[in-house]
Amino acid sequence: MKFNTKTIHGGQEHDKAYGAVMPPIYQTSTYAQTTPGGHKGYEYSRTHNPTRNALEKGLASIENGNYGLAFGSGLAAIDAVLKLLSPGDEVISTNDLYGGSYRLFTKIFERFGIKFHFIGMENADHIEQLITQNTKLIWAETPTNPMMNVIDIEAISKVAKKNNILFAVDNTFATAYLQQPLDLGADIVMHSATKYLGGHSDVVMGSLVVRDKELADKLYFIQNASGAVCGPMDSFLVLRGLKTLHVRMQRHCENGRAVAEFLASHPGIEKVYWPGFEDHPNHEIAKRQMKDFGGMLSFIPKGGNYADAIRIVENLKVFTLAESLGGVESLAGHPASMTHASIPKEEREKSGVVDSLIRLSVGIEDAEDLINDLKQAIG
Ligand code: P1T
């Protein structure tokens, strides 16, 4: 199957009871047994649930993986990956990443004896210098949140393989529509399914997809043992979201380009971060690795004043000032005080997350309305 067919049919089968085309929402915690162990494959919904399983198969299909796992949030999915490690292990991570991932690494897992190195990953050679015999995981986000750096997945996967290190990619910003990290050599692909996969800002969820059975079994064990699973209703919503992923992403990309080009030509704007620009430092990698450039971008108003950034986000009318991204509606965010507030100022400014930075999740409304909204807000 091609991608646009997989989003709709990948891993899916009609319901066995009545032929329902969409899987029923199996809103149950448990399943009747005729004798201990005498069940139809389902015992308890933390372990397995038919609606969640349908989603997990769909997720595996769109990422060209073999095994999918769905969690109660994106951070719960990351948490499960980190639980593959043991005290003393080391992780090399992108320095420009979602603030909540940084907080989970530094405030929770560091306390359990795991050591994190945060670096810019545009150059795979820089990673090799940090590898020790304790390095067990490389964690990359691409494009990064919110600076839109693009990391060469194939180059890093070669470094990871050579050194026998697990390589995980947070594919939230790009989605499987734009890039499939497993095809480029990653071992684990992770999503905040809250974003583009769900696509309608009505659910919080996370996912992992892998190819290797042994790795999948370890993760399924953690999923069940730690228990951060998502419910059947949320599973249904994300499965429904997947079915329109390709058409939504196509429009997100078109609108993203229109908004990025408008901002870049506006005299009141100093800098626009969007990988589709030829002068973006990672444009060549983005062009090679991604099908298009997505609907996320960040920008700084002329002069780089905090007050101007706040004025702009307060003035927006079609864009909503809110956390999150990837829904059909356009959102604007102020990373320094919102999504990335948990990263110390000094640390976040090193990667470019300054107080005047505004992040946009460009939705699928009419591009002209979005541009007019920005025009009036910038003034
Ligand atoms: O919010 P949750 O579903 O737990 O996912 C966490 C997460 C992980 N990875 C990336 C790249 C993310 O962007 C997120 C969540 N991000 C936001 C809420 C945000 O507005 O950036």
Boltz pocket constraint, residues with backbone or C-beta under 6 A from the ligand:
constraints:
  - pocket:
      binder: B
      contacts: [[A, 73], [A, 74], [A, 75], [A, 76], [A, 98], [A, 100], [A, 101], [A, 141], [A, 145], [A, 170], [A, 172], [A, 173], [A, 191], [A, 192], [A, 193], [A, 194], [A, 204], [A, 205], [A, 206], [A, 322], [A, 323], [A, 324], [A, 325], [A, 333], [A, 339]]
      max_distance: 6.0
